[in-house]
Structure formats: C-alpha cells, structure tokens
C-alpha cells in the first residue's frame, strides 16, 4: 500500500524520517576515529591523512550544531 488513507488521524499517518544532522555527524566522527584514530606516527602520510579526517569530522560536527569553524590564521 503506497498511500495513506486521508481520513486517518494526523498522528496515525506514517512519514519516513531521515536521521538528524547531529546523528549523522556523530556516526561520521565515530567512523573517522575508528579508521584514523591511531595512525603510525612514523608514517608522515598516515599522520597527514588522520589530521585531514579529524579536521573534516570536526567541521561536519560543528555544522550539525549550527556553528562554523573559525579560521585561526
């Protein structure tokens, strides 16, 4: 059944929900931490990759909270 009966009470209507921005940001941060959380510090490329992942994860998290990163330069 693809459609909902129009005489059903509003609370009975089923609407698909998408995950909230914060929920998505949390999952992204968890995955980034799991993947890049313990780089081999003797490998400069791994450290650079981990830094980039951490930076992007923080940007996503801040954006989900309605804040933006501040340029520290």
C-alpha positions in Angstrom: 0.0 0.0 0.0 1.8 3.1 -1.2 -0.6 5.8 0.0 -2.2 6.7 3.3 -5.9 6.9 3.9 -6.8 10.6 4.0 -9.4 10.2 6.8 -6.8 8.7 9.3 -5.9 11.0 12.2 -2.7 13.0 11.7 -0.9 11.1 14.4 -1.6 7.9 12.7 0.0 8.9 9.4 3.4 7.4 8.9 6.0 9.6 7.5 9.5 8.5 6.8 12.1 10.2 8.8 15.7 11.0 8.0 18.4 10.9 10.6 19.1 14.3 12.2 22.2 16.2 11.2 23.8 15.6 14.6 23.1 11.8 14.4 24.9 11.7 11.0 27.8 13.8 12.3 28.2 11.5 15.3 28.3 8.4 13.0 30.8 10.1 10.7 33.0 11.1 13.7 32.9 7.6 15.1 33.9 6.1 11.7 36.7 8.6 11.2 38.0 7.9 14.7 37.9 4.2 14.2 39.7 4.4 10.9 42.2 7.1 11.6 42.4 7.3 15.4 45.7 5.5 15.8 48.0 6.4 12.9 51.5 5.1 12.6 53.3 8.2 13.7 56.4 7.1 11.8 54.4 7.4 8.6 54.0 11.1 7.7 51.4 10.3 5.1 49.3 8.4 7.7 49.5 11.3 10.1 48.5 13.8 7.4 45.6 11.6 6.4 44.5 11.3 10.1 44.7 15.1 10.5 42.6 15.7 7.5 40.0 13.2 8.6 39.9 14.8 12.1 39.5 18.3 10.6 36.7 17.2 8.3 34.9 15.3 11.1 35.0 18.4 13.3 33.7 20.6 10.5 30.8 18.2 10.0 30.1 18.1 13.7 30.2 21.9 14.1 27.9 22.4 11.1 25.4 19.9 12.6 25.3 22.1 15.7 24.7 25.3 13.7 28.3 26.6 14.2 31.1 27.1 11.7 34.8 26.7 12.1 36.7 29.8 12.8 39.9 30.4 10.8 42.7 30.6 13.3 45.2 32.0 10.9 
